[in-house]
Every structure is written in C-alpha cells, then in structure tokens.
C-alpha cells in the first residue's frame, strides 16, 4: 500500500515539473519506464519466492 502511495506522489511531482517545463512527452515516457520497472520487479520477486520454496522443499 505504502509503495503504491509513493509512486502516486512521485507521478504527481513529475507531472507538475513536466507541466511547468512543457515536457509532457518526457513525463509520459518516464511513466512508461516506471511501470515497466515495476513489472520487472514484481516478476523477479515472484521468481525469488518460487526459488526459496523449492530450496526449502529440498532440505
């Protein structure tokens, strides 16, 4: 929950800076990059958890 709140605050700050400087395209691209990195992180965490379960089952 707190993690998502952090990203919302981050997006709002980026949006304000983008509007102030006229860099709307940059804002959109940074948002896409952030969402992609979030997805990659989620997948890596799932893989880590699965590997931990497999390691525990072997012992």
Secondary structure, DSSP 8 states (H G I E B T S, - for coil): -HHHHHHHHHHHHHHHHHHHHT-HHHHHHHHHHHHHHHHHHHHHHHHHHHHHHHHHHH-
